[in-house]
């Protein structure tokens, strides 16, 4: 492969291998994640079991994100990513072997979902923090856009692939898909050379490292505003993310193809948004970009609640999805640019903690509320509030927001 012609776009051999490794890992995790949820749904038809599966998939990641950030700043981020992939693969392989031996218990699925979530909690801060070690700052936006595009393609493919394998070969086959992709991800990652980050002098305890990371993040004016923005934004995004299938079922019909179309509209929008970001290559004012994306989310989510037919609903969902890669890329690169390299893992772990915990907390409010008032009303109100968050985030423009 001729890498040279891509160098001026930041696509050197190291980052290409890294993107390949991470997307191998993402694809396998997505396939097995869908398969576990579907298997539990088909086996139990129980909302309680689905709630337990969701909690087991999210809560450990929240709890381990802060320790994961500390590890990402103390040790090799490359090795942490590889170890996390291996940890997840071993847990999934053990589950596959157990099921092959005939011990098919749903409790085991929940346990392994929790173990996989722990691995994700440790891996995610390391992944976010390693990009500046592989990519020059001026290419971070383009590379993140390319990664968002690849993510969207794989998330578009993983449901049909997971369904095909689950339906034709059973859930154990999906476990082996995840194991194989994790092994491939580790092998590819092992070929990447990552420069070491200079650490401060002294051997502080992990607790001191954690406290200093929190002090740094909340003492940094730009990072503090990002954290507060994320807290409110993810809380208000929850109705569209979680309750939109319920609106589809209640308003337009409960056919499976409608629920599938709802998911695919968002993913297709994200795909085209990722292509746009990768071609654009840079956002000069990342704060303004995030602000505009949040306002666009708010407007589109409000329009979802006012959709007059299913076609218009899908159109608004797809347009909303288009803005996700720009939002994610601009915010991620902004954090990478304004944060000292030696604390970047801890900062990303705090962002992960906020984003991963805001939605479960929000659904405790919006879930029961959806049984009292219409989902359309919830979407319209949350959309207006989300647009307001975007306006407030981008409104103040002192020098600290010029990055």
Buried (B, 14 or more C-beta within 10 A) or exposed (E): EEEEEBEEEBBBBBBBBBBBBBBBBBBBBBBBBBBBBBBBBEEBEEEEBBEBBBBBBBBBBBBBBBBBBBBBBBBBBBBBBBBBBBBBBBBBBBBBEBBEEEEBEBEBBBBBBBBBBBBBBBBBBBBBBBBBBBBEEEBBBBBBBBBBBBBBBBBBBBBEBBBEBBEEEEBBBBBBBBBEBBBBBBEBBEEBEBEEBEBEEEEBEEEEBBBBBBEBBEEBEBBEBBBBBBBBBBBBBBBBBBBBBBBBBBBBEEEEEBBEBBBBBBBBBBBBBBBBBBEBBBBEBBBBBBBBBBBBBBBBBBBBBEBEEBEEBBBBBBBBBBBBBBBBBBBBBBBBBBBEBBBBBBBBBBBBBBBBBBBBEBBEEBBEBBEEEEBBBBBBBBBBBBBBBBBBBBEEEEEEBEE
